[in-house]
Amino acid sequence: MRNTRLFLFVLLVLAVASSVSMGHVRKGINELSLRGSIDVVSANGNSNTSTEIGLGLGHSFTDNLQPGVNFSLVKWENVDAFGTLGGFVNYYFLTAPEARTVPYLGGAVGMGYGSGDDPFIWGGHGGVKIFVVNNAGGGGGALSLEPFYQRLNFEAGGIDNFGLRTGISVLF
């Protein structure tokens, strides 16, 4: 319960801090992102350190809506590395064209592979993109901060994962 409150608090702070926002997300723009996180996973009162690195590709069908696919490599303490493949949808809150930040909320589903018990994965995330390079046509480059919750459902039970992803993106 404490982790849930912390997650919701971080989302609220990000939304308020970037309430005057617009970035360089536009209809028709593609985004290639490289993201990573080091966080803690917990199940049955036990916790482990988790390291994840991922690659995503999204396409903005409107100024606000961006679905895409992602791949990641996950390594937990004392567990062999495994991969994930899934999809995501992000909704961007666009308000002021001159700002360099844009907040967003999203969700993701996917599957793990390469372990003895491949999990079904779902979760939610929110965050802010900070645009550091702007092209007049709507592309450029951005950094992202993304608090997230993930649920990994294995045959033997589930694992909750709360964390913060950071990333770098190229929009084209």
OpenMM code with the backbone's topology and positions (N, CA, C; nanometers):
from openmm import Vec3, app, unit

residues = "MET ARG ASN THR ARG LEU PHE LEU PHE VAL LEU LEU VAL LEU ALA VAL ALA SER SER VAL SER MET GLY HIS VAL ARG LYS GLY ILE ASN GLU LEU SER LEU ARG GLY SER ILE ASP VAL VAL SER ALA ASN GLY ASN SER ASN THR SER THR GLU ILE GLY LEU GLY LEU GLY HIS SER PHE THR ASP ASN LEU GLN PRO GLY VAL ASN PHE SER LEU VAL LYS TRP GLU ASN VAL ASP ALA PHE GLY THR LEU GLY GLY PHE VAL ASN TYR TYR PHE LEU THR ALA PRO GLU ALA ARG THR VAL PRO TYR LEU GLY GLY ALA VAL GLY MET GLY TYR GLY SER GLY ASP ASP PRO PHE ILE TRP GLY GLY HIS GLY GLY VAL LYS ILE PHE VAL VAL ASN ASN ALA GLY GLY GLY GLY GLY ALA LEU SER LEU GLU PRO PHE TYR GLN ARG LEU ASN PHE GLU ALA GLY GLY ILE ASP ASN PHE GLY LEU ARG THR GLY ILE SER VAL LEU PHE".split()
positions = [
    Vec3(0.0824, -0.1188, 0.0000),
    Vec3(0.0000, 0.0000, 0.0000),
    Vec3(0.0873, 0.1258, 0.0000),
    Vec3(0.1978, 0.1220, 0.0745),
    Vec3(0.2884, 0.2368, 0.0788),
    Vec3(0.3451, 0.2666, -0.0592),
    Vec3(0.3827, 0.1608, -0.1331),
    Vec3(0.4363, 0.1799, -0.2680),
    Vec3(0.3324, 0.2402, -0.3614),
    Vec3(0.2071, 0.1994, -0.3465),
    Vec3(0.1003, 0.2538, -0.4306),
    Vec3(0.0835, 0.4030, -0.4046),
    Vec3(0.0846, 0.4426, -0.2790),
    Vec3(0.0724, 0.5850, -0.2455),
    Vec3(0.1901, 0.6651, -0.3000),
    Vec3(0.3104, 0.6101, -0.2879),
    Vec3(0.4295, 0.6773, -0.3398),
    Vec3(0.4202, 0.6937, -0.4908),
    Vec3(0.3779, 0.5880, -0.5600),
    Vec3(0.3625, 0.5917, -0.7054),
    Vec3(0.2630, 0.7004, -0.7461),
    Vec3(0.1466, 0.7042, -0.6807),
    Vec3(0.0450, 0.8047, -0.7131),
    Vec3(0.0940, 0.9457, -0.6799),
    Vec3(0.1672, 0.9616, -0.5712),
    Vec3(0.2227, 1.0917, -0.5354),
    Vec3(0.3209, 1.1408, -0.6420),
    Vec3(0.4091, 1.0532, -0.6881),
    Vec3(0.5067, 1.0915, -0.7910),
    Vec3(0.4348, 1.1314, -0.9195),
    Vec3(0.3304, 1.0570, -0.9583),
    Vec3(0.2532, 1.0938, -1.0779),
    Vec3(0.1904, 1.2320, -1.0619),
    Vec3(0.1344, 1.2595, -0.9456),
    Vec3(0.0727, 1.3895, -0.9208),
    Vec3(0.1757, 1.5017, -0.9280),
    Vec3(0.2914, 1.4826, -0.8673),
    Vec3(0.3968, 1.5845, -0.8709),
    Vec3(0.4408, 1.6111, -1.0142),
    Vec3(0.4590, 1.5051, -1.0928),
    Vec3(0.4996, 1.5239, -1.2322),
    Vec3(0.3931, 1.5993, -1.3111),
    Vec3(0.2666, 1.5665, -1.2883),
    Vec3(0.1591, 1.6339, -1.3607),
    Vec3(0.1529, 1.7823, -1.3252),
    Vec3(0.1642, 1.8146, -1.1974),
    Vec3(0.1587, 1.9542, -1.1549),
    Vec3(0.2823, 2.0304, -1.2017),
    Vec3(0.3996, 1.9700, -1.1886),
    Vec3(0.5245, 2.0378, -1.2252),
    Vec3(0.5317, 2.0699, -1.3729),
    Vec3(0.4623, 1.9930, -1.4536),
    Vec3(0.4701, 2.0167, -1.5974),
    Vec3(0.3342, 2.0546, -1.6548),
    Vec3(0.2511, 2.1214, -1.5748),
    Vec3(0.1160, 2.1531, -1.6199),
    Vec3(0.1136, 2.2521, -1.7357),
    Vec3(0.2113, 2.3396, -1.7468),
    Vec3(0.2222, 2.4256, -1.8642),
    Vec3(0.3139, 2.3516, -1.9598),
    Vec3(0.2532, 2.2771, -2.0503),
    Vec3(0.3390, 2.1881, -2.1274),
    Vec3(0.2924, 2.1705, -2.2699),
    Vec3(0.3841, 2.1412, -2.3495),
    Vec3(0.3654, 2.0961, -2.4864),
    Vec3(0.5031, 2.0563, -2.5282),
    Vec3(0.5136, 1.9575, -2.5965),
    Vec3(0.6457, 1.9199, -2.6426),
    Vec3(0.6458, 1.9209, -2.7926),
    Vec3(0.7059, 1.8233, -2.8449),
    Vec3(0.7206, 1.8139, -2.9877),
    Vec3(0.6578, 1.6847, -3.0365),
    Vec3(0.5538, 1.6416, -2.9655),
    Vec3(0.4771, 1.5246, -3.0062),
    Vec3(0.3698, 1.5756, -3.1007),
    Vec3(0.3633, 1.5198, -3.2180),
    Vec3(0.2655, 1.5617, -3.3179),
    Vec3(0.2155, 1.4388, -3.3923),
    Vec3(0.0988, 1.4521, -3.4495),
    Vec3(0.0435, 1.3464, -3.5335),
    Vec3(0.1445, 1.3115, -3.6429),
    Vec3(0.1673, 1.1811, -3.6621),
    Vec3(0.2569, 1.1347, -3.7673),
    Vec3(0.4020, 1.1177, -3.7260),
    Vec3(0.4376, 1.1577, -3.6033),
    Vec3(0.5762, 1.1481, -3.5551),
    Vec3(0.6029, 1.0071, -3.5013),
    Vec3(0.7217, 0.9542, -3.5315),
    Vec3(0.7675, 0.8274, -3.4749),
    Vec3(0.8642, 0.8569, -3.3616),
    Vec3(0.8697, 0.7667, -3.2642),
    Vec3(0.9622, 0.7826, -3.1522),
    Vec3(1.0369, 0.6517, -3.1285),
    Vec3(1.1682, 0.6606, -3.1288),
    Vec3(1.2548, 0.5482, -3.0948),
    Vec3(1.3173, 0.5803, -2.9597),
    Vec3(1.2966, 0.4922, -2.8615),
    Vec3(1.3441, 0.5228, -2.7265),
    Vec3(1.4297, 0.4104, -2.6699),
    Vec3(1.5250, 0.4504, -2.5884),
    Vec3(1.6084, 0.3591, -2.5115),
    Vec3(1.5866, 0.3955, -2.3655),
    Vec3(1.5392, 0.2971, -2.2860),
    Vec3(1.5049, 0.3250, -2.1465),
    Vec3(1.5682, 0.2223, -2.0543),
    Vec3(1.5817, 0.2598, -1.9298),
    Vec3(1.6347, 0.1670, -1.8314),
    Vec3(1.5867, 0.1998, -1.6923),
    Vec3(1.5958, 0.0997, -1.6035),
    Vec3(1.5591, 0.1214, -1.4641),
    Vec3(1.6351, 0.0241, -1.3748),
    Vec3(1.6570, 0.0677, -1.2536),
    Vec3(1.7056, -0.0187, -1.1465),
    Vec3(1.6072, 0.0028, -1.0329),
    Vec3(1.5382, -0.1039, -0.9919),
    Vec3(1.4334, -0.0890, -0.8932),
    Vec3(1.4206, -0.2167, -0.8108),
    Vec3(1.3139, -0.2263, -0.7342),
    Vec3(1.2919, -0.3397, -0.6451),
    Vec3(1.1625, -0.4095, -0.6836),
    Vec3(1.1679, -0.5433, -0.6958),
    Vec3(1.0482, -0.6242, -0.7176),
    Vec3(1.0163, -0.6943, -0.5863),
    Vec3(0.8866, -0.7161, -0.5611),
    Vec3(0.8490, -0.7802, -0.4353),
    Vec3(0.7382, -0.8817, -0.4559),
    Vec3(0.7472, -0.9920, -0.3795),
    Vec3(0.6451, -1.0965, -0.3795),
    Vec3(0.6555, -1.1733, -0.2484),
    Vec3(0.5424, -1.2001, -0.1865),
    Vec3(0.5361, -1.2802, -0.0642),
    Vec3(0.6297, -1.2288, 0.0455),
    Vec3(0.6421, -1.0996, 0.0577),
    Vec3(0.7261, -1.0418, 0.1611),
    Vec3(0.8748, -1.0392, 0.1298),
    Vec3(0.9146, -1.0922, 0.0157),
    Vec3(1.0549, -1.0906, -0.0259),
    Vec3(1.0749, -0.9846, -0.1330),
    Vec3(1.1959, -0.9303, -0.1405),
    Vec3(1.2239, -0.8325, -0.2452),
    Vec3(1.3604, -0.8586, -0.3063),
    Vec3(1.3744, -0.8210, -0.4327),
    Vec3(1.4981, -0.8355, -0.5092),
    Vec3(1.5236, -0.7085, -0.5885),
    Vec3(1.6494, -0.6828, -0.6177),
    Vec3(1.6850, -0.5739, -0.7073),
    Vec3(1.6597, -0.6185, -0.8506),
    Vec3(1.6046, -0.5297, -0.9301),
    Vec3(1.5739, -0.5577, -1.0704),
    Vec3(1.6411, -0.4524, -1.1578),
    Vec3(1.7042, -0.4973, -1.2653),
    Vec3(1.7637, -0.4075, -1.3636),
    Vec3(1.6987, -0.4364, -1.4979),
    Vec3(1.6568, -0.3322, -1.5676),
    Vec3(1.5891, -0.3495, -1.6961),
    Vec3(1.6429, -0.2477, -1.7957),
    Vec3(1.6645, -0.2923, -1.9186),
    Vec3(1.6989, -0.2018, -2.0284),
    Vec3(1.6062, -0.2370, -2.1440),
    Vec3(1.5506, -0.1343, -2.2089),
    Vec3(1.4518, -0.1605, -2.3120),
    Vec3(1.4617, -0.0670, -2.4304),
    Vec3(1.4029, -0.1118, -2.5386),
    Vec3(1.3967, -0.0372, -2.6634),
    Vec3(1.2507, -0.0311, -2.7056),
    Vec3(1.2019, 0.0875, -2.7409),
    Vec3(1.0632, 0.1028, -2.7820),
    Vec3(1.0517, 0.1791, -2.9124),
    Vec3(0.9439, 0.1529, -2.9844),
    Vec3(0.9125, 0.2249, -3.1073),
    Vec3(0.7645, 0.2570, -3.1059),
    Vec3(0.7324, 0.3873, -3.1114),
    Vec3(0.5938, 0.4306, -3.1106),
    Vec3(0.5637, 0.5197, -3.2292),
    Vec3(0.4344, 0.5318, -3.2610),
    Vec3(0.3888, 0.6191, -3.3693),
    Vec3(0.2693, 0.6987, -3.3183),
    Vec3(0.2730, 0.8306, -3.3342),
    Vec3(0.1638, 0.9169, -3.2892),
    Vec3(0.0561, 0.9240, -3.3969),
    Vec3(-0.0592, 0.8615, -3.3682),
    Vec3(-0.1708, 0.8642, -3.4627),
    Vec3(-0.2504, 0.9935, -3.4516),
    Vec3(-0.2421, 1.0591, -3.3357),
    Vec3(-0.2992, 1.1924, -3.3159),
    Vec3(-0.1946, 1.2736, -3.2398),
    Vec3(-0.2249, 1.3993, -3.2093),
    Vec3(-0.1322, 1.4798, -3.1300),
    Vec3(-0.1172, 1.4258, -2.9878),
    Vec3(-0.2139, 1.3474, -2.9408),
    Vec3(-0.2128, 1.2997, -2.8029),
    Vec3(-0.1873, 1.1502, -2.7870),
    Vec3(-0.2188, 1.0695, -2.8863),
    Vec3(-0.2225, 0.9241, -2.8703),
    Vec3(-0.1085, 0.8549, -2.9441),
    Vec3(-0.0305, 0.7767, -2.8679),
    Vec3(0.0850, 0.7085, -2.9253),
    Vec3(0.0887, 0.5617, -2.8811),
    Vec3(0.0486, 0.4691, -2.9675),
    Vec3(0.0716, 0.3271, -2.9389),
    Vec3(0.2095, 0.2857, -2.9906),
    Vec3(0.2581, 0.1733, -2.9410),
    Vec3(0.3871, 0.1253, -2.9881),
    Vec3(0.4207, -0.0122, -2.9343),
    Vec3(0.5398, -0.0579, -2.9678),
    Vec3(0.5903, -0.1876, -2.9224),
    Vec3(0.7189, -0.1646, -2.8430),
    Vec3(0.7462, -0.2574, -2.7515),
    Vec3(0.8704, -0.2468, -2.6762),
    Vec3(0.9302, -0.3843, -2.6509),
    Vec3(1.0604, -0.3847, -2.6364),
    Vec3(1.1380, -0.5040, -2.6052),
    Vec3(1.2287, -0.4678, -2.4892),
    Vec3(1.2462, -0.5584, -2.3955),
    Vec3(1.3393, -0.5293, -2.2864),
    Vec3(1.4105, -0.6552, -2.2396),
    Vec3(1.5226, -0.6335, -2.1769),
    Vec3(1.6002, -0.7386, -2.1126),
    Vec3(1.5968, -0.7090, -1.9632),
    Vec3(1.5579, -0.8096, -1.8840),
    Vec3(1.5381, -0.7922, -1.7407),
    Vec3(1.6311, -0.8873, -1.6657),
    Vec3(1.6957, -0.8354, -1.5625),
    Vec3(1.7820, -0.9181, -1.4776),
    Vec3(1.7478, -0.8899, -1.3327),
    Vec3(1.7046, -0.9951, -1.2621),
    Vec3(1.6779, -0.9852, -1.1196),
    Vec3(1.7929, -1.0470, -1.0426),
    Vec3(1.8138, -0.9983, -0.9248),
    Vec3(1.9153, -1.0531, -0.8352),
    Vec3(1.8902, -1.2030, -0.8140),
    Vec3(1.9922, -1.2857, -0.8340),
    Vec3(1.9872, -1.4316, -0.8158),
    Vec3(1.8934, -1.5037, -0.9122),
    Vec3(1.8570, -1.4419, -1.0240),
    Vec3(1.7700, -1.5037, -1.1249),
    Vec3(1.8319, -1.4782, -1.2617),
    Vec3(1.8229, -1.5773, -1.3523),
    Vec3(1.8745, -1.5595, -1.4880),
    Vec3(1.7989, -1.4487, -1.5605),
    Vec3(1.8667, -1.3805, -1.6504),
    Vec3(1.8047, -1.2741, -1.7304),
    Vec3(1.6981, -1.3338, -1.8219),
    Vec3(1.5955, -1.2547, -1.8512),
    Vec3(1.4922, -1.2942, -1.9468),
    Vec3(1.4477, -1.1711, -2.0241),
    Vec3(1.3783, -1.1942, -2.1337),
    Vec3(1.3326, -1.0848, -2.2179),
    Vec3(1.1835, -1.0636, -2.2076),
    Vec3(1.1379, -0.9464, -2.2515),
    Vec3(0.9951, -0.9182, -2.2607),
    Vec3(0.9658, -0.8556, -2.3968),
    Vec3(0.8465, -0.8794, -2.4451),
    Vec3(0.7989, -0.8208, -2.5697),
    Vec3(0.6544, -0.7815, -2.5474),
    Vec3(0.6194, -0.6577, -2.5820),
    Vec3(0.4837, -0.6139, -2.5565),
    Vec3(0.4478, -0.4878, -2.6313),
    Vec3(0.3321, -0.4363, -2.5960),
    Vec3(0.2826, -0.3142, -2.6561),
    Vec3(0.2467, -0.2128, -2.5491),
    Vec3(0.2409, -0.0867, -2.5891),
    Vec3(0.2058, 0.0206, -2.4961),
    Vec3(0.1184, 0.1224, -2.5673),
    Vec3(0.0496, 0.2026, -2.4879),
    Vec3(-0.0245, 0.3185, -2.5373),
    Vec3(0.0029, 0.4330, -2.4406),
    Vec3(0.0436, 0.5470, -2.4941),
    Vec3(0.0655, 0.6679, -2.4145),
    Vec3(-0.0326, 0.7755, -2.4580),
    Vec3(-0.0837, 0.8500, -2.3598),
    Vec3(-0.1677, 0.9663, -2.3874),
    Vec3(-0.0936, 1.0894, -2.3367),
    Vec3(-0.0644, 1.1840, -2.4263),
    Vec3(0.0109, 1.3053, -2.3941),
    Vec3(-0.0846, 1.4207, -2.3675),
    Vec3(-0.0567, 1.4970, -2.2615),
    Vec3(-0.1373, 1.6129, -2.2234),
    Vec3(-0.0709, 1.7380, -2.2806),
    Vec3(-0.1215, 1.7848, -2.3922),
    Vec3(-0.0614, 1.8972, -2.4648),
    Vec3(-0.1367, 2.0251, -2.4311),
    Vec3(-0.0644, 2.1277, -2.3819),
    Vec3(-0.1326, 2.2515, -2.3438),
    Vec3(-0.0686, 2.3791, -2.3958),
    Vec3(0.0630, 2.3917, -2.3981),
    Vec3(0.1270, 2.5171, -2.4388),
    Vec3(0.2397, 2.4888, -2.5379),
    Vec3(0.2291, 2.5392, -2.6614),
    Vec3(0.3260, 2.5033, -2.7643),
    Vec3(0.4703, 2.5445, -2.7366),
    Vec3(0.4941, 2.6412, -2.6509),
    Vec3(0.6311, 2.6882, -2.6295),
    Vec3(0.7066, 2.6131, -2.5191),
    Vec3(0.6407, 2.5300, -2.4412),
    Vec3(0.7070, 2.4607, -2.3304),
    Vec3(0.7938, 2.3452, -2.3797),
    Vec3(0.8898, 2.3056, -2.2979),
    Vec3(0.9822, 2.1981, -2.3335),
    Vec3(0.9482, 2.0665, -2.2648),
    Vec3(0.8403, 2.0606, -2.1882),
    Vec3(0.8016, 1.9370, -2.1211),
    Vec3(0.6602, 1.8979, -2.1597),
    Vec3(0.6330, 1.7690, -2.1561),
    Vec3(0.4983, 1.7200, -2.1821),
    Vec3(0.4728, 1.5982, -2.0918),
    Vec3(0.3684, 1.6058, -2.0073),
    Vec3(0.3354, 1.4913, -1.9226),
    Vec3(0.2526, 1.3895, -2.0005),
    Vec3(0.2547, 1.2657, -1.9536),
    Vec3(0.1768, 1.1609, -2.0186),
    Vec3(0.1401, 1.0513, -1.9196),
    Vec3(0.0362, 0.9767, -1.9546),
    Vec3(-0.0051, 0.8564, -1.8834),
    Vec3(-0.0143, 0.7451, -1.9854),
    Vec3(0.0085, 0.6219, -1.9406),
    Vec3(0.0012, 0.5109, -2.0341),
    Vec3(-0.0157, 0.3774, -1.9659),
    Vec3(-0.0297, 0.2766, -2.0497),
    Vec3(-0.0412, 0.1394, -2.0032),
    Vec3(0.0328, 0.0476, -2.0976),
    Vec3(0.0626, -0.0725, -2.0485),
    Vec3(0.1374, -0.1678, -2.1300),
    Vec3(0.0956, -0.3103, -2.0956),
    Vec3(0.1034, -0.3981, -2.1940),
    Vec3(0.0845, -0.5421, -2.1750),
    Vec3(0.1924, -0.6140, -2.2541),
    Vec3(0.2279, -0.7334, -2.2098),
    Vec3(0.3298, -0.8085, -2.2822),
    Vec3(0.3513, -0.9457, -2.2235),
    Vec3(0.4501, -1.0120, -2.2772),
    Vec3(0.4867, -1.1470, -2.2342),
    Vec3(0.6369, -1.1528, -2.2115),
    Vec3(0.6764, -1.2322, -2.1144),
    Vec3(0.8172, -1.2600, -2.0943),
    Vec3(0.8558, -1.3830, -2.1742),
    Vec3(0.9823, -1.3971, -2.2038),
    Vec3(1.0316, -1.5174, -2.2710),
    Vec3(1.1745, -1.5445, -2.2269),
    Vec3(1.2153, -1.6702, -2.2407),
    Vec3(1.3527, -1.7065, -2.2077),
    Vec3(1.3734, -1.7506, -2.0649),
    Vec3(1.2658, -1.7658, -1.9901),
    Vec3(1.2776, -1.8190, -1.8542),
    Vec3(1.1957, -1.9479, -1.8479),
    Vec3(1.2095, -2.0221, -1.7424),
    Vec3(1.1350, -2.1469, -1.7299),
    Vec3(0.9852, -2.1260, -1.7194),
    Vec3(0.9430, -2.0132, -1.6668),
    Vec3(0.8020, -1.9797, -1.6473),
    Vec3(0.7811, -1.8385, -1.7018),
    Vec3(0.7436, -1.8285, -1.8293),
    Vec3(0.7312, -1.6979, -1.8951),
    Vec3(0.6060, -1.6247, -1.8468),
    Vec3(0.6212, -1.5040, -1.7925),
    Vec3(0.5078, -1.4336, -1.7336),
    Vec3(0.4245, -1.3549, -1.8353),
    Vec3(0.2977, -1.3346, -1.7999),
    Vec3(0.2128, -1.2348, -1.8645),
    Vec3(0.2342, -1.1068, -1.7840),
    Vec3(0.2575, -0.9953, -1.8524),
    Vec3(0.2951, -0.8706, -1.7853),
    Vec3(0.1958, -0.7604, -1.8222),
    Vec3(0.1521, -0.6844, -1.7237),
    Vec3(0.0681, -0.5675, -1.7483),
    Vec3(0.1046, -0.4590, -1.6477),
    Vec3(0.0711, -0.3363, -1.6811),
    Vec3(0.1008, -0.2291, -1.5876),
    Vec3(0.0627, -0.0921, -1.6390),
    Vec3(0.0899, 0.0059, -1.5570),
    Vec3(0.0625, 0.1443, -1.5906),
    Vec3(0.1835, 0.2306, -1.5624),
    Vec3(0.1882, 0.3443, -1.6266),
    Vec3(0.2991, 0.4373, -1.6080),
    Vec3(0.2517, 0.5793, -1.6363),
    Vec3(0.3278, 0.6717, -1.5906),
    Vec3(0.3053, 0.8127, -1.6181),
    Vec3(0.4410, 0.8774, -1.6186),
    Vec3(0.4486, 0.9936, -1.6692),
    Vec3(0.5797, 1.0559, -1.6683),
    Vec3(0.5809, 1.1890, -1.7376),
    Vec3(0.7014, 1.2314, -1.7669),
    Vec3(0.7203, 1.3578, -1.8363),
    Vec3(0.8361, 1.3422, -1.9340),
    Vec3(0.8170, 1.3948, -2.0541),
    Vec3(0.9251, 1.4036, -2.1522),
    Vec3(0.9783, 1.5464, -2.1490),
    Vec3(1.1094, 1.5569, -2.1493),
    Vec3(1.1763, 1.6866, -2.1481),
    Vec3(1.2494, 1.6983, -2.2813),
    Vec3(1.2008, 1.7859, -2.3677),
    Vec3(1.2565, 1.7968, -2.5023),
    Vec3(1.3820, 1.8827, -2.5009),
    Vec3(1.4903, 1.8270, -2.5523),
    Vec3(1.6194, 1.8955, -2.5517),
    Vec3(1.6625, 1.9375, -2.6915),
    Vec3(1.6005, 1.8807, -2.7930),
    Vec3(1.6279, 1.9169, -2.9323),
    Vec3(1.4934, 1.9319, -3.0000),
    Vec3(1.4745, 2.0406, -3.0748),
    Vec3(1.3467, 2.0661, -3.1401),
    Vec3(1.3683, 2.0870, -3.2885),
    Vec3(1.2992, 2.0073, -3.3685),
    Vec3(1.2963, 2.0299, -3.5132),
    Vec3(1.1647, 2.0978, -3.5464),
    Vec3(1.1654, 2.1897, -3.6382),
    Vec3(1.0448, 2.2653, -3.6734),
    Vec3(0.9304, 2.1744, -3.7158),
    Vec3(0.9586, 2.0614, -3.7764),
    Vec3(0.8546, 1.9700, -3.8226),
    Vec3(0.7933, 1.8856, -3.7134),
    Vec3(0.8417, 1.8966, -3.5910),
    Vec3(0.7822, 1.8218, -3.4809),
    Vec3(0.8706, 1.7127, -3.4258),
    Vec3(0.9833, 1.6853, -3.4846),
    Vec3(1.0724, 1.5811, -3.4337),
    Vec3(1.1689, 1.6374, -3.3322),
    Vec3(1.2760, 1.5643, -3.3077),
    Vec3(1.3786, 1.6120, -3.2160),
    Vec3(1.4246, 1.5040, -3.1227),
    Vec3(1.4656, 1.5452, -3.0034),
    Vec3(1.5150, 1.4524, -2.9029),
    Vec3(1.4586, 1.4864, -2.7671),
    Vec3(1.4445, 1.3845, -2.6822),
    Vec3(1.3859, 1.4064, -2.5501),
    Vec3(1.4459, 1.3118, -2.4471),
    Vec3(1.4432, 1.3569, -2.3229),
    Vec3(1.4737, 1.2734, -2.2075),
    Vec3(1.3413, 1.2430, -2.1395),
    Vec3(1.3307, 1.1277, -2.0737),
    Vec3(1.2056, 1.0958, -2.0061),
    Vec3(1.2303, 1.0436, -1.8654),
    Vec3(1.1359, 1.0752, -1.7779),
    Vec3(1.1283, 1.0219, -1.6421),
    Vec3(0.9915, 0.9578, -1.6299),
    Vec3(0.9876, 0.8292, -1.5912),
    Vec3(0.8621, 0.7549, -1.5973),
    Vec3(0.8447, 0.6634, -1.4761),
    Vec3(0.7731, 0.7069, -1.3717),
    Vec3(0.7379, 0.6144, -1.2650),
    Vec3(0.6414, 0.5098, -1.3206),
    Vec3(0.6548, 0.3856, -1.2737),
    Vec3(0.5708, 0.2796, -1.3295),
    Vec3(0.5346, 0.1751, -1.2249),
    Vec3(0.4287, 0.1007, -1.2564),
    Vec3(0.3915, -0.0201, -1.1830),
    Vec3(0.3780, -0.1304, -1.2864),
    Vec3(0.4342, -0.2470, -1.2560),
    Vec3(0.4219, -0.3644, -1.3418),
    Vec3(0.3779, -0.4824, -1.2577),
    Vec3(0.2911, -0.5637, -1.3129),
    Vec3(0.2523, -0.6901, -1.2498),
    Vec3(0.2982, -0.8010, -1.3428),
    Vec3(0.3797, -0.8924, -1.2913),
    Vec3(0.4265, -1.0076, -1.3674),
    Vec3(0.3563, -1.1301, -1.3115),
    Vec3(0.2717, -1.1940, -1.3921),
    Vec3(0.1956, -1.3104, -1.3488),
    Vec3(0.2616, -1.4374, -1.3994),
    Vec3(0.3208, -1.5129, -1.3073),
    Vec3(0.3805, -1.6426, -1.3356),
    Vec3(0.2813, -1.7512, -1.2954),
    Vec3(0.3039, -1.8751, -1.3392),
    Vec3(0.2182, -1.9860, -1.2970),
    Vec3(0.2186, -2.0007, -1.1456),
    Vec3(0.3339, -1.9778, -1.0837),
    Vec3(0.3481, -1.9961, -0.9393),
    Vec3(0.2991, -1.8762, -0.8585),
    Vec3(0.2603, -1.7677, -0.9223),
    Vec3(0.2152, -1.6490, -0.8502),
    Vec3(0.2573, -1.5218, -0.9205),
    Vec3(0.2320, -1.4100, -0.8556),
    Vec3(0.2610, -1.2817, -0.9179),
    Vec3(0.3682, -1.2039, -0.8451),
    Vec3(0.4288, -1.1121, -0.9193),
    Vec3(0.5318, -1.0245, -0.8650),
    Vec3(0.4955, -0.8810, -0.8997),
    Vec3(0.5029, -0.7921, -0.8001),
    Vec3(0.4777, -0.6500, -0.8202),
    Vec3(0.6100, -0.5776, -0.8373),
    Vec3(0.6127, -0.4854, -0.9319),
    Vec3(0.7345, -0.4100, -0.9606),
    Vec3(0.6992, -0.2616, -0.9699),
    Vec3(0.7488, -0.1826, -0.8742),
    Vec3(0.7358, -0.0372, -0.8767),
    Vec3(0.8732, 0.0199, -0.9052),
    Vec3(0.8797, 0.1231, -0.9881),
    Vec3(1.0105, 0.1808, -1.0142),
    Vec3(1.0029, 0.3104, -1.0919),
    Vec3(1.1189, 0.3556, -1.1341),
    Vec3(1.1328, 0.4769, -1.2137),
    Vec3(1.2233, 0.4466, -1.3322),
    Vec3(1.1682, 0.4603, -1.4525),
    Vec3(1.2479, 0.4444, -1.5744),
    Vec3(1.2995, 0.5808, -1.6172),
    Vec3(1.4178, 0.5806, -1.6719),
    Vec3(1.4706, 0.6999, -1.7363),
    Vec3(1.5039, 0.6615, -1.8794),
    Vec3(1.4987, 0.7576, -1.9684),
    Vec3(1.5247, 0.7230, -2.1071),
    Vec3(1.5631, 0.8411, -2.1928),
    Vec3(1.6001, 0.8062, -2.3134),
    Vec3(1.6343, 0.9040, -2.4159),
    Vec3(1.5607, 0.8635, -2.5425),
    Vec3(1.5063, 0.9618, -2.6138),
    Vec3(1.4264, 0.9345, -2.7332),
    Vec3(1.4698, 1.0203, -2.8501),
    Vec3(1.4517, 0.9655, -2.9681),
    Vec3(1.4674, 1.0391, -3.0930),
    Vec3(1.3315, 1.0377, -3.1602),
    Vec3(1.2814, 1.1555, -3.1956),
    Vec3(1.1532, 1.1671, -3.2645),
    Vec3(1.1802, 1.2069, -3.4080),
    Vec3(1.1144, 1.1366, -3.5010),
    Vec3(1.1396, 1.1619, -3.6429),
    Vec3(1.0133, 1.1446, -3.7251),
] * unit.nanometer
topology = app.Topology()
chain = topology.addChain("A")
for resn in residues:
    res = topology.addResidue(resn, chain)
    for name in ("N", "CA", "C"):
        topology.addAtom(name, app.Element.getBySymbol(name[0]), res)
